[in-house]
């Protein structure tokens, strides 16, 4: 019985510390939905044109 109570006491001592760490880790994740604005506030850059230079460079490096 003494061993069980010692384990329970150790667990109860670690519980507040574990809860604090979990709250610190979860706070940014839980704050994201509240920080989201409407869709109108998103600024997107135009998509860059694909020139295909990467494929040519890859083939020329394999041959050399």
N, C-alpha and C positions, 0 to 999 in steps of 0.2 A: 504494500500500500504506500510505503514511503517513496518508492521509486516512481510510482504513478503520479503522486502529488508533486514530486520534484519536476517531472516532465511537464505537468500541467502548469506549474508556476513559471518555468522557463518559457513556455509558449505564451503565457499571458504577459510576460515581460517584453517579449519580442513583438507582440501584436501591435502596440502603438507605433513602433518604429517602422514596421512593415506597412502599416496603413498610411503613414506619412510619405514613405517612398512611393507607394502606389498612387497617392493623390498627386504628388509632384510629377510623376510620369504621365498620368492621365489628364492633367489639366490642359495642356495644349491640344490634345486630341478632342477633348470635350468642348473646347472653346472655338474650334473651327466652324461648326454650324452657326454659331451666334454671330460670327464675324463676317459671314457671307453677305454680300450686297446683291442687288438685283443683277440680272444678266446684262443690263445696259452699261454697267461700269467696267466690263471686260474690254481691254484694249488688245487687239490681236495684230500681229505683224503680217504683212502679206507673205504668202508661201514663196520660198525661193524657187527659181526655175531650175529644173534638173538639167544639167548639161551632159552627163554621162562620162565625165572625165575620170571618175573613180574606176570604172570598168576598164577603160583604156590603160590607165596607170597600172592596174592590177595585172593585166595581161602582159604589158611590157616588162614589168618587174619579174614575172615568172619566166619569161624567155631569157632574160639577161642573167 
